[in-house]
Amino acid sequence: MSKRRSRDIGAEILEGIRQLKRGKVGRIINCPPVAETRTRVGLSQAEFARLLGVSVRTLQEWEQERRVPSGPARMLLAIAHKNPRALLEAV
C-alpha cells in the first residue's frame, strides 16, 4: 500500500481562484457587444434585463463595458447574438 501525501486543500482552492482570475483555467466564452445584442433581439433595457435575470443597472454596466457578464450570462448573450429568435422562443 502506497503512502498518500498530505494535501493542502485550502492552498489548492486559492491557487484555482488565482488561475481563474488570471483567465488561465476554464473555457472562455467571448461576449458579444451587449447593446448590439439587445438591439438585435429588439427589446428595451428593462425587458432584456428581465429576460436575462439581471437588474437594469447591471445590464447598463455591461453595455457601457464597466462590468463583464459572468459565464452563464455570456452564454445567453452569445445565443441571443447568434440567434435572437431562439432566445425569445425559449422564454
Phi and psi in radians as a Rosetta constraint file:
Dihedral C 1 N 2 CA 2 C 2 CIRCULARHARMONIC -1.497 0.35
Dihedral N 2 CA 2 C 2 N 3 CIRCULARHARMONIC 2.635 0.35
Dihedral C 2 N 3 CA 3 C 3 CIRCULARHARMONIC -1.374 0.35
Dihedral N 3 CA 3 C 3 N 4 CIRCULARHARMONIC 2.371 0.35
Dihedral C 3 N 4 CA 4 C 4 CIRCULARHARMONIC -1.580 0.35
Dihedral N 4 CA 4 C 4 N 5 CIRCULARHARMONIC 2.320 0.35
Dihedral C 4 N 5 CA 5 C 5 CIRCULARHARMONIC -1.388 0.35
Dihedral N 5 CA 5 C 5 N 6 CIRCULARHARMONIC 2.620 0.35
Dihedral C 5 N 6 CA 6 C 6 CIRCULARHARMONIC -1.234 0.35
Dihedral N 6 CA 6 C 6 N 7 CIRCULARHARMONIC 2.386 0.35
Dihedral C 6 N 7 CA 7 C 7 CIRCULARHARMONIC -1.844 0.35
Dihedral N 7 CA 7 C 7 N 8 CIRCULARHARMONIC 2.528 0.35
Dihedral C 7 N 8 CA 8 C 8 CIRCULARHARMONIC -1.837 0.35
Dihedral N 8 CA 8 C 8 N 9 CIRCULARHARMONIC 1.534 0.35
Dihedral C 8 N 9 CA 9 C 9 CIRCULARHARMONIC -1.022 0.35
Dihedral N 9 CA 9 C 9 N 10 CIRCULARHARMONIC -0.718 0.35
Dihedral C 9 N 10 CA 10 C 10 CIRCULARHARMONIC -1.020 0.35
Dihedral N 10 CA 10 C 10 N 11 CIRCULARHARMONIC -0.778 0.35
Dihedral C 10 N 11 CA 11 C 11 CIRCULARHARMONIC -1.145 0.35
Dihedral N 11 CA 11 C 11 N 12 CIRCULARHARMONIC -0.668 0.35
Dihedral C 11 N 12 CA 12 C 12 CIRCULARHARMONIC -1.129 0.35
Dihedral N 12 CA 12 C 12 N 13 CIRCULARHARMONIC -0.718 0.35
Dihedral C 12 N 13 CA 13 C 13 CIRCULARHARMONIC -1.120 0.35
Dihedral N 13 CA 13 C 13 N 14 CIRCULARHARMONIC -0.815 0.35
Dihedral C 13 N 14 CA 14 C 14 CIRCULARHARMONIC -1.052 0.35
Dihedral N 14 CA 14 C 14 N 15 CIRCULARHARMONIC -0.734 0.35
Dihedral C 14 N 15 CA 15 C 15 CIRCULARHARMONIC -1.135 0.35
Dihedral N 15 CA 15 C 15 N 16 CIRCULARHARMONIC -0.685 0.35
Dihedral C 15 N 16 CA 16 C 16 CIRCULARHARMONIC -1.076 0.35
Dihedral N 16 CA 16 C 16 N 17 CIRCULARHARMONIC -0.728 0.35
Dihedral C 16 N 17 CA 17 C 17 CIRCULARHARMONIC -1.122 0.35
Dihedral N 17 CA 17 C 17 N 18 CIRCULARHARMONIC -0.748 0.35
Dihedral C 17 N 18 CA 18 C 18 CIRCULARHARMONIC -1.063 0.35
Dihedral N 18 CA 18 C 18 N 19 CIRCULARHARMONIC -0.724 0.35
Dihedral C 18 N 19 CA 19 C 19 CIRCULARHARMONIC -1.143 0.35
Dihedral N 19 CA 19 C 19 N 20 CIRCULARHARMONIC -0.725 0.35
Dihedral C 19 N 20 CA 20 C 20 CIRCULARHARMONIC -1.073 0.35
Dihedral N 20 CA 20 C 20 N 21 CIRCULARHARMONIC -0.764 0.35
Dihedral C 20 N 21 CA 21 C 21 CIRCULARHARMONIC -1.092 0.35
Dihedral N 21 CA 21 C 21 N 22 CIRCULARHARMONIC -0.588 0.35
Dihedral C 21 N 22 CA 22 C 22 CIRCULARHARMONIC -1.437 0.35
Dihedral N 22 CA 22 C 22 N 23 CIRCULARHARMONIC -0.102 0.35
Dihedral C 22 N 23 CA 23 C 23 CIRCULARHARMONIC 1.311 0.35
Dihedral N 23 CA 23 C 23 N 24 CIRCULARHARMONIC 0.412 0.35
Dihedral C 23 N 24 CA 24 C 24 CIRCULARHARMONIC -1.546 0.35
Dihedral N 24 CA 24 C 24 N 25 CIRCULARHARMONIC -0.263 0.35
Dihedral C 24 N 25 CA 25 C 25 CIRCULARHARMONIC -2.263 0.35
Dihedral N 25 CA 25 C 25 N 26 CIRCULARHARMONIC 2.572 0.35
Dihedral C 25 N 26 CA 26 C 26 CIRCULARHARMONIC 1.614 0.35
Dihedral N 26 CA 26 C 26 N 27 CIRCULARHARMONIC 2.909 0.35
Dihedral C 26 N 27 CA 27 C 27 CIRCULARHARMONIC -1.523 0.35
Dihedral N 27 CA 27 C 27 N 28 CIRCULARHARMONIC 2.240 0.35
Dihedral C 27 N 28 CA 28 C 28 CIRCULARHARMONIC -1.737 0.35
Dihedral N 28 CA 28 C 28 N 29 CIRCULARHARMONIC 2.193 0.35
Dihedral C 28 N 29 CA 29 C 29 CIRCULARHARMONIC -1.748 0.35
Dihedral N 29 CA 29 C 29 N 30 CIRCULARHARMONIC 2.057 0.35
Dihedral C 29 N 30 CA 30 C 30 CIRCULARHARMONIC -1.123 0.35
Dihedral N 30 CA 30 C 30 N 31 CIRCULARHARMONIC 2.405 0.35
Dihedral C 30 N 31 CA 31 C 31 CIRCULARHARMONIC -1.710 0.35
Dihedral N 31 CA 31 C 31 N 32 CIRCULARHARMONIC 2.107 0.35
Dihedral C 31 N 32 CA 32 C 32 CIRCULARHARMONIC -1.214 0.35
Dihedral N 32 CA 32 C 32 N 33 CIRCULARHARMONIC 2.847 0.35
Dihedral C 32 N 33 CA 33 C 33 CIRCULARHARMONIC -1.009 0.35
Dihedral N 33 CA 33 C 33 N 34 CIRCULARHARMONIC 2.124 0.35
Dihedral C 33 N 34 CA 34 C 34 CIRCULARHARMONIC -1.151 0.35
Dihedral N 34 CA 34 C 34 N 35 CIRCULARHARMONIC -0.807 0.35
Dihedral C 34 N 35 CA 35 C 35 CIRCULARHARMONIC -1.085 0.35
Dihedral N 35 CA 35 C 35 N 36 CIRCULARHARMONIC -0.728 0.35
Dihedral C 35 N 36 CA 36 C 36 CIRCULARHARMONIC -1.112 0.35
Dihedral N 36 CA 36 C 36 N 37 CIRCULARHARMONIC -0.724 0.35
Dihedral C 36 N 37 CA 37 C 37 CIRCULARHARMONIC -1.093 0.35
Dihedral N 37 CA 37 C 37 N 38 CIRCULARHARMONIC -0.786 0.35
Dihedral C 37 N 38 CA 38 C 38 CIRCULARHARMONIC -1.075 0.35
Dihedral N 38 CA 38 C 38 N 39 CIRCULARHARMONIC -0.705 0.35
Dihedral C 38 N 39 CA 39 C 39 CIRCULARHARMONIC -1.113 0.35
Dihedral N 39 CA 39 C 39 N 40 CIRCULARHARMONIC -0.714 0.35
Dihedral C 39 N 40 CA 40 C 40 CIRCULARHARMONIC -1.089 0.35
Dihedral N 40 CA 40 C 40 N 41 CIRCULARHARMONIC -0.633 0.35
Dihedral C 40 N 41 CA 41 C 41 CIRCULARHARMONIC -1.293 0.35
Dihedral N 41 CA 41 C 41 N 42 CIRCULARHARMONIC -0.481 0.35
Dihedral C 41 N 42 CA 42 C 42 CIRCULARHARMONIC 1.478 0.35
Dihedral N 42 CA 42 C 42 N 43 CIRCULARHARMONIC 0.581 0.35
Dihedral C 42 N 43 CA 43 C 43 CIRCULARHARMONIC -2.087 0.35
Dihedral N 43 CA 43 C 43 N 44 CIRCULARHARMONIC 2.726 0.35
Dihedral C 43 N 44 CA 44 C 44 CIRCULARHARMONIC -1.267 0.35
Dihedral N 44 CA 44 C 44 N 45 CIRCULARHARMONIC 2.954 0.35
Dihedral C 44 N 45 CA 45 C 45 CIRCULARHARMONIC -1.032 0.35
Dihedral N 45 CA 45 C 45 N 46 CIRCULARHARMONIC -0.775 0.35
Dihedral C 45 N 46 CA 46 C 46 CIRCULARHARMONIC -1.092 0.35
Dihedral N 46 CA 46 C 46 N 47 CIRCULARHARMONIC -0.755 0.35
Dihedral C 46 N 47 CA 47 C 47 CIRCULARHARMONIC -1.168 0.35
Dihedral N 47 CA 47 C 47 N 48 CIRCULARHARMONIC -0.764 0.35
Dihedral C 47 N 48 CA 48 C 48 CIRCULARHARMONIC -1.170 0.35
Dihedral N 48 CA 48 C 48 N 49 CIRCULARHARMONIC -0.716 0.35
Dihedral C 48 N 49 CA 49 C 49 CIRCULARHARMONIC -1.058 0.35
Dihedral N 49 CA 49 C 49 N 50 CIRCULARHARMONIC -0.778 0.35
Dihedral C 49 N 50 CA 50 C 50 CIRCULARHARMONIC -1.076 0.35
Dihedral N 50 CA 50 C 50 N 51 CIRCULARHARMONIC -0.734 0.35
Dihedral C 50 N 51 CA 51 C 51 CIRCULARHARMONIC -1.080 0.35
Dihedral N 51 CA 51 C 51 N 52 CIRCULARHARMONIC -0.690 0.35
Dihedral C 51 N 52 CA 52 C 52 CIRCULARHARMONIC -1.455 0.35
Dihedral N 52 CA 52 C 52 N 53 CIRCULARHARMONIC -0.206 0.35
Dihedral C 52 N 53 CA 53 C 53 CIRCULARHARMONIC 1.372 0.35
Dihedral N 53 CA 53 C 53 N 54 CIRCULARHARMONIC 0.555 0.35
Dihedral C 53 N 54 CA 54 C 54 CIRCULARHARMONIC -2.221 0.35
Dihedral N 54 CA 54 C 54 N 55 CIRCULARHARMONIC 2.927 0.35
Dihedral C 54 N 55 CA 55 C 55 CIRCULARHARMONIC -1.350 0.35
Dihedral N 55 CA 55 C 55 N 56 CIRCULARHARMONIC 2.776 0.35
Dihedral C 55 N 56 CA 56 C 56 CIRCULARHARMONIC -1.052 0.35
Dihedral N 56 CA 56 C 56 N 57 CIRCULARHARMONIC -0.685 0.35
Dihedral C 56 N 57 CA 57 C 57 CIRCULARHARMONIC -1.066 0.35
Dihedral N 57 CA 57 C 57 N 58 CIRCULARHARMONIC -0.745 0.35
Dihedral C 57 N 58 CA 58 C 58 CIRCULARHARMONIC -1.076 0.35
Dihedral N 58 CA 58 C 58 N 59 CIRCULARHARMONIC -0.780 0.35
Dihedral C 58 N 59 CA 59 C 59 CIRCULARHARMONIC -1.050 0.35
Dihedral N 59 CA 59 C 59 N 60 CIRCULARHARMONIC -0.738 0.35
Dihedral C 59 N 60 CA 60 C 60 CIRCULARHARMONIC -1.095 0.35
Dihedral N 60 CA 60 C 60 N 61 CIRCULARHARMONIC -0.700 0.35
Dihedral C 60 N 61 CA 61 C 61 CIRCULARHARMONIC -1.069 0.35
Dihedral N 61 CA 61 C 61 N 62 CIRCULARHARMONIC -0.712 0.35
Dihedral C 61 N 62 CA 62 C 62 CIRCULARHARMONIC -1.149 0.35
Dihedral N 62 CA 62 C 62 N 63 CIRCULARHARMONIC -0.789 0.35
Dihedral C 62 N 63 CA 63 C 63 CIRCULARHARMONIC -1.106 0.35
Dihedral N 63 CA 63 C 63 N 64 CIRCULARHARMONIC -0.591 0.35
Dihedral C 63 N 64 CA 64 C 64 CIRCULARHARMONIC -1.590 0.35
Dihedral N 64 CA 64 C 64 N 65 CIRCULARHARMONIC 0.091 0.35
Dihedral C 64 N 65 CA 65 C 65 CIRCULARHARMONIC 1.016 0.35
Dihedral N 65 CA 65 C 65 N 66 CIRCULARHARMONIC 0.553 0.35
Dihedral C 65 N 66 CA 66 C 66 CIRCULARHARMONIC -1.546 0.35
Dihedral N 66 CA 66 C 66 N 67 CIRCULARHARMONIC -0.372 0.35
Dihedral C 66 N 67 CA 67 C 67 CIRCULARHARMONIC -2.368 0.35
Dihedral N 67 CA 67 C 67 N 68 CIRCULARHARMONIC 2.798 0.35
Dihedral C 67 N 68 CA 68 C 68 CIRCULARHARMONIC -2.013 0.35
Dihedral N 68 CA 68 C 68 N 69 CIRCULARHARMONIC 2.328 0.35
Dihedral C 68 N 69 CA 69 C 69 CIRCULARHARMONIC -1.082 0.35
Dihedral N 69 CA 69 C 69 N 70 CIRCULARHARMONIC 2.643 0.35
Dihedral C 69 N 70 CA 70 C 70 CIRCULARHARMONIC -1.273 0.35
Dihedral N 70 CA 70 C 70 N 71 CIRCULARHARMONIC 3.040 0.35
Dihedral C 70 N 71 CA 71 C 71 CIRCULARHARMONIC -0.922 0.35
Dihedral N 71 CA 71 C 71 N 72 CIRCULARHARMONIC -0.931 0.35
Dihedral C 71 N 72 CA 72 C 72 CIRCULARHARMONIC -1.091 0.35
Dihedral N 72 CA 72 C 72 N 73 CIRCULARHARMONIC -0.683 0.35
Dihedral C 72 N 73 CA 73 C 73 CIRCULARHARMONIC -1.160 0.35
Dihedral N 73 CA 73 C 73 N 74 CIRCULARHARMONIC -0.674 0.35
Dihedral C 73 N 74 CA 74 C 74 CIRCULARHARMONIC -1.051 0.35
Dihedral N 74 CA 74 C 74 N 75 CIRCULARHARMONIC -0.720 0.35
Dihedral C 74 N 75 CA 75 C 75 CIRCULARHARMONIC -1.124 0.35
Dihedral N 75 CA 75 C 75 N 76 CIRCULARHARMONIC -0.789 0.35
Dihedral C 75 N 76 CA 76 C 76 CIRCULARHARMONIC -1.065 0.35
Dihedral N 76 CA 76 C 76 N 77 CIRCULARHARMONIC -0.728 0.35
Dihedral C 76 N 77 CA 77 C 77 CIRCULARHARMONIC -1.135 0.35
Dihedral N 77 CA 77 C 77 N 78 CIRCULARHARMONIC -0.677 0.35
Dihedral C 77 N 78 CA 78 C 78 CIRCULARHARMONIC -1.111 0.35
Dihedral N 78 CA 78 C 78 N 79 CIRCULARHARMONIC -0.733 0.35
Dihedral C 78 N 79 CA 79 C 79 CIRCULARHARMONIC -1.124 0.35
Dihedral N 79 CA 79 C 79 N 80 CIRCULARHARMONIC -0.806 0.35
Dihedral C 79 N 80 CA 80 C 80 CIRCULARHARMONIC -1.077 0.35
Dihedral N 80 CA 80 C 80 N 81 CIRCULARHARMONIC -0.672 0.35
Dihedral C 80 N 81 CA 81 C 81 CIRCULARHARMONIC -1.196 0.35
Dihedral N 81 CA 81 C 81 N 82 CIRCULARHARMONIC -0.719 0.35
Dihedral C 81 N 82 CA 82 C 82 CIRCULARHARMONIC -1.339 0.35
Dihedral N 82 CA 82 C 82 N 83 CIRCULARHARMONIC -0.668 0.35
Dihedral C 82 N 83 CA 83 C 83 CIRCULARHARMONIC -2.552 0.35
Dihedral N 83 CA 83 C 83 N 84 CIRCULARHARMONIC 1.419 0.35
Dihedral C 83 N 84 CA 84 C 84 CIRCULARHARMONIC -0.956 0.35
Dihedral N 84 CA 84 C 84 N 85 CIRCULARHARMONIC -0.624 0.35
Dihedral C 84 N 85 CA 85 C 85 CIRCULARHARMONIC -1.119 0.35
Dihedral N 85 CA 85 C 85 N 86 CIRCULARHARMONIC -0.661 0.35
Dihedral C 85 N 86 CA 86 C 86 CIRCULARHARMONIC -1.064 0.35
Dihedral N 86 CA 86 C 86 N 87 CIRCULARHARMONIC -0.718 0.35
Dihedral C 86 N 87 CA 87 C 87 CIRCULARHARMONIC -1.146 0.35
Dihedral N 87 CA 87 C 87 N 88 CIRCULARHARMONIC -0.771 0.35
Dihedral C 87 N 88 CA 88 C 88 CIRCULARHARMONIC -1.163 0.35
Dihedral N 88 CA 88 C 88 N 89 CIRCULARHARMONIC -0.644 0.35
Dihedral C 88 N 89 CA 89 C 89 CIRCULARHARMONIC -1.227 0.35
Dihedral N 89 CA 89 C 89 N 90 CIRCULARHARMONIC -0.474 0.35
Dihedral C 89 N 90 CA 90 C 90 CIRCULARHARMONIC -1.266 0.35
Dihedral N 90 CA 90 C 90 N 91 CIRCULARHARMONIC -0.336 0.35
